[in-house]
């Protein structure tokens, strides 16, 4: 009976809406539904902005509608933020900028100001911005006791971060190319202990990886549902980079984010064109490195 009642209410709502001419959003939603297509995020925002912004979309997922209410000027996805940027700017200004850029995931190295961190995390959660605690320390992969150092560090982490992000880059070591099997195994161990630490705390684990990450590591990440941030730096030819990483991305499945470095691009439009190209070629999640350079370009 309840289902029948809800269907009746929905029918009455649709009939009255279209009898009055309907909204652009309603007409577009029905059109997409009939064609069997799904509104992308950008389409959702575009359609929403063409209405009086009082009508709930008929077939746009709730998480997209929630984000469209923010009406960001750009839709840039994710970014990294270091201690200097975080501590030098008041929280409300930071959150305003994140919303302007359309950033819904922040990888944050916050420093030690506990009052500021707690306030920021509370406000970010209220504004549907996911914040992962960023750990960037190569010695975890280099030192003989590196894995134990990582475990000790994680045990000291404070505050209620909903996620953890590891930025560990053994490929920068002078001996990496001659010891790839060793570092591959070391990174699997690091991923494993971090995953075991995050899971019981309901924290989402993600990691930064190079474009030439060994497939063994990529397979481990995929099998353990660890999101990989592919660092696609130093080349603005996105088509070439996508071709180069085809096997890596196939191994990771859909659980990756494509990271482009803002400083690699000469203009804001060049960067936005790259993001648009990536989106059009199946890369749905993009991150920009890093927040300070975003704010200087945008």
C-alpha positions as CSV (number, residue, x, y, z in Angstrom):
1,X,0.0,0.0,0.0
2,X,2.8,2.4,0.9
3,X,4.5,1.8,-2.5
4,X,1.2,2.4,-4.3
5,X,0.7,5.6,-2.4
6,X,4.2,6.9,-3.2
7,X,3.7,6.0,-6.9
8,X,0.4,7.9,-6.9
9,X,2.0,11.0,-5.3
10,X,4.9,10.9,-7.9
11,X,2.4,10.7,-10.7
12,X,0.4,13.6,-9.4
13,X,3.6,15.7,-9.0
14,X,4.8,14.9,-12.5
15,X,1.4,15.7,-14.0
16,X,1.0,19.0,-12.3
17,X,4.6,20.0,-13.1
18,X,4.3,19.4,-16.8
19,X,0.7,20.7,-17.0
20,X,2.2,24.0,-15.9
21,X,4.8,23.8,-18.6
22,X,7.3,21.9,-16.5
23,X,10.8,22.9,-15.6
24,X,13.8,22.7,-17.9
25,X,15.3,20.3,-15.3
26,X,12.2,18.1,-15.4
27,X,12.0,18.0,-19.2
28,X,15.8,17.2,-19.5
29,X,15.5,14.5,-16.8
30,X,12.6,12.8,-18.6
31,X,14.4,13.1,-21.9
32,X,17.6,11.4,-20.5
33,X,15.5,8.8,-18.8
34,X,13.7,7.9,-22.1
35,X,17.0,7.7,-23.9
36,X,18.4,5.4,-21.3
37,X,21.3,7.8,-20.6
38,X,22.7,9.0,-17.3
39,X,23.3,12.7,-16.5
40,X,27.0,13.4,-16.0
41,X,27.9,15.7,-13.1
42,X,28.5,18.6,-15.4
43,X,25.2,18.1,-17.2
44,X,23.5,17.9,-13.8
45,X,24.9,21.2,-12.8
46,X,24.1,22.8,-16.1
47,X,20.5,21.7,-16.0
48,X,20.2,22.7,-12.4
49,X,21.5,26.2,-13.1
50,X,18.9,26.7,-15.8
51,X,16.0,26.2,-13.4
52,X,14.5,28.3,-10.6
53,X,16.6,25.9,-8.3
54,X,13.5,24.9,-6.3
55,X,12.5,21.7,-8.0
56,X,14.1,18.4,-6.9
57,X,15.6,16.6,-9.9
58,X,13.6,13.5,-10.9
59,X,16.4,11.1,-11.8
60,X,19.7,12.7,-10.7
61,X,21.4,10.8,-7.9
62,X,21.2,12.5,-4.6
63,X,24.9,12.9,-4.1
64,X,25.1,14.8,-7.4
65,X,22.2,17.0,-6.5
66,X,23.9,17.7,-3.1
67,X,27.0,18.8,-4.8
68,X,25.2,20.8,-7.5
69,X,23.7,22.9,-4.7
70,X,27.2,24.3,-4.1
71,X,27.2,25.6,-7.6
72,X,31.0,25.6,-7.9
73,X,32.7,27.8,-10.5
74,X,34.9,24.8,-11.5
75,X,34.7,21.1,-11.0
76,X,38.3,20.0,-10.2
77,X,37.7,16.9,-8.0
78,X,40.6,16.4,-5.6
79,X,43.7,18.1,-4.5
80,X,46.7,17.9,-2.1
81,X,47.3,20.5,0.6
82,X,50.4,20.9,2.6
83,X,51.0,22.3,6.1
84,X,52.1,25.8,4.9
85,X,48.9,26.4,2.9
86,X,46.7,25.0,5.6
87,X,48.2,26.9,8.5
88,X,48.4,30.3,6.7
89,X,44.8,30.5,5.7
90,X,41.7,30.6,8.0
91,X,39.4,27.6,7.7
92,X,36.3,29.4,6.3
93,X,38.4,30.9,3.5
94,X,39.9,27.5,2.7
95,X,36.5,25.9,2.5
96,X,35.1,28.7,0.4
97,X,38.0,28.2,-2.1
98,X,37.5,24.4,-2.1
99,X,33.8,24.9,-2.9
100,X,34.6,27.4,-5.6
101,X,36.9,25.0,-7.3
102,X,34.5,22.1,-6.9
103,X,36.9,20.1,-4.8
104,X,35.2,17.3,-2.8
105,X,38.3,15.3,-1.7
106,X,41.2,16.9,0.1
107,X,44.5,15.1,0.9
108,X,45.8,17.1,3.8
109,X,49.0,17.4,5.7
110,X,47.7,19.6,8.5
111,X,50.5,20.5,10.9
112,X,50.0,20.5,14.6
113,X,47.3,23.2,15.3
114,X,44.7,20.9,16.9
115,X,42.0,23.5,17.4
116,X,42.3,24.5,13.7
117,X,42.3,20.9,12.5
118,X,39.3,19.9,14.5
119,X,37.3,22.9,13.4
120,X,38.3,22.3,9.7
121,X,37.3,18.6,9.8
122,X,33.9,19.4,11.3
123,X,33.1,22.1,8.8
124,X,34.4,20.0,5.9
125,X,32.2,17.1,6.9
126,X,29.2,19.4,7.1
127,X,30.0,20.6,3.5
128,X,30.5,17.1,2.1
129,X,34.2,17.5,1.6
130,X,36.1,14.3,2.3
131,X,39.5,14.9,4.0
132,X,42.2,12.2,4.1
133,X,45.3,12.5,6.4
134,X,48.3,12.8,4.1
135,X,51.5,11.1,5.0
136,X,54.4,11.8,2.8
137,X,57.6,10.1,4.0
138,X,59.9,8.1,1.7
139,X,61.9,6.6,4.6
140,X,59.0,4.2,5.1
141,X,60.1,2.5,1.9
142,X,63.8,3.2,2.2
143,X,64.8,2.2,5.7
144,X,65.1,-1.4,6.8
145,X,62.6,-0.7,9.6
146,X,60.5,1.6,7.4
147,X,57.3,-0.5,7.7
148,X,57.6,-0.5,11.5
149,X,58.1,3.3,11.4
150,X,54.9,3.7,9.4
151,X,53.0,1.6,11.9
152,X,54.3,3.7,14.8
153,X,53.4,6.9,12.9
154,X,49.9,5.7,12.2
155,X,49.4,4.9,15.9
156,X,50.2,8.5,16.8
157,X,47.7,10.0,14.4
158,X,45.0,12.2,16.0
159,X,41.7,13.7,15.1
160,X,38.9,12.0,13.2
161,X,40.1,11.9,9.6
162,X,37.8,9.8,7.4
163,X,40.7,8.7,5.3
164,X,44.4,8.1,5.0
165,X,46.6,8.9,2.0
166,X,50.2,7.6,1.5
167,X,52.5,9.6,-0.7
168,X,55.6,7.3,-0.7
169,X,57.8,7.4,-3.7
170,X,60.5,4.7,-3.9
171,X,60.9,5.3,-7.6
172,X,62.8,8.5,-6.7
173,X,65.6,6.5,-5.0
174,X,69.0,6.2,-6.8
175,X,69.0,2.4,-6.5
176,X,65.4,1.9,-7.5
177,X,66.0,0.6,-11.1
178,X,68.4,-2.0,-9.8
179,X,66.2,-3.1,-7.0
180,X,62.7,-3.0,-8.4
181,X,61.7,-6.4,-7.0
182,X,62.8,-5.4,-3.5
183,X,60.9,-2.1,-3.6
184,X,57.8,-3.8,-5.1
185,X,57.6,-6.2,-2.2
186,X,58.3,-3.4,0.3
187,X,55.5,-1.3,-1.1
188,X,53.1,-4.3,-1.0
189,X,54.0,-4.6,2.7
190,X,53.4,-0.9,3.3
191,X,50.0,-1.1,1.5
192,X,49.1,-4.1,3.6
193,X,49.8,-2.7,7.0
194,X,48.1,0.6,6.1
195,X,45.0,-1.3,5.0
196,X,44.9,-3.4,8.1
197,X,45.2,-0.2,10.2
198,X,42.5,1.7,8.2
199,X,39.8,-1.0,7.9
200,X,38.8,-1.4,11.6
201,X,38.7,2.4,11.9
202,X,36.4,2.8,8.8
203,X,39.0,5.0,7.1
204,X,39.3,5.1,3.3
205,X,42.9,4.3,2.2
206,X,44.4,5.8,-0.9
207,X,48.0,6.0,-2.3
208,X,50.0,8.1,-4.8
209,X,51.6,6.0,-7.5
210,X,53.9,6.6,-10.5
211,X,52.7,5.9,-14.1
212,X,55.3,3.0,-14.2
213,X,54.1,1.3,-11.0
214,X,54.9,-2.4,-11.2
215,X,51.8,-4.4,-12.1
216,X,52.3,-6.6,-9.0
217,X,51.7,-3.5,-6.9
218,X,48.7,-2.4,-9.0
219,X,47.2,-5.9,-8.6
220,X,47.6,-5.7,-4.8
221,X,45.8,-2.3,-4.8
222,X,43.0,-3.5,-6.9
223,X,42.5,-6.7,-4.9
224,X,42.4,-4.7,-1.7
225,X,40.1,-1.8,-2.8
226,X,42.8,0.8,-2.3
227,X,42.4,3.9,-4.4
228,X,45.4,4.8,-6.5
229,X,46.3,8.4,-7.5
230,X,48.3,8.1,-10.7
231,X,50.8,10.9,-10.8
232,X,50.7,11.9,-14.5
233,X,53.3,14.7,-14.4
234,X,55.8,16.5,-16.7
235,X,53.8,15.9,-19.9
236,X,50.6,17.7,-20.9
237,X,49.8,15.3,-23.8
238,X,47.0,13.5,-22.0
239,X,46.4,11.1,-25.0
240,X,50.0,9.9,-24.9
241,X,49.9,9.4,-21.1
242,X,46.6,7.5,-21.3
243,X,48.1,5.2,-23.9
244,X,51.2,4.7,-21.8
245,X,49.2,3.7,-18.7
246,X,46.6,1.5,-20.4
247,X,47.7,-1.7,-18.7
248,X,48.1,0.0,-15.3
249,X,44.6,1.5,-15.5
250,X,43.1,-1.7,-16.7
251,X,44.6,-3.5,-13.7
252,X,43.4,-0.9,-11.3
253,X,39.8,-1.1,-12.7
254,X,37.8,2.0,-11.9
255,X,39.5,2.6,-8.6
256,X,42.0,5.3,-9.6
257,X,42.3,9.1,-9.7
258,X,44.3,10.8,-12.5
259,X,46.6,13.5,-11.0
260,X,47.8,16.3,-13.1
261,X,50.2,18.9,-11.9
262,X,49.0,22.5,-12.3
263,X,52.5,23.9,-12.8
264,X,52.9,21.8,-16.0
265,X,50.3,23.9,-17.8
266,X,50.9,27.4,-19.2
267,X,47.3,28.7,-18.8
268,X,44.1,28.0,-16.9
269,X,42.4,27.1,-20.2
270,X,45.1,24.6,-21.1
271,X,44.5,22.8,-17.8
272,X,40.7,22.9,-18.1
273,X,41.0,21.5,-21.7
274,X,43.1,18.7,-20.3
275,X,40.5,17.9,-17.7
276,X,37.7,17.9,-20.3
277,X,39.8,15.6,-22.5
278,X,40.3,13.2,-19.7
279,X,36.6,13.2,-18.8
280,X,35.7,12.6,-22.4
281,X,38.0,9.6,-22.6
282,X,36.7,7.7,-19.6
283,X,38.7,9.2,-16.8
284,X,36.0,10.3,-14.4
285,X,38.1,11.3,-11.4
286,X,40.8,13.9,-11.7
287,X,43.0,15.5,-9.0
288,X,45.2,18.5,-9.2
289,X,48.6,18.9,-7.6
290,X,48.5,21.0,-5.5
291,X,46.2,23.5,-3.8
292,X,48.7,26.4,-3.6
293,X,49.2,26.3,-7.4
294,X,45.4,26.0,-8.0
295,X,44.8,29.2,-6.1
296,X,47.5,31.0,-8.0
297,X,46.2,29.9,-11.4
298,X,42.5,30.2,-10.7
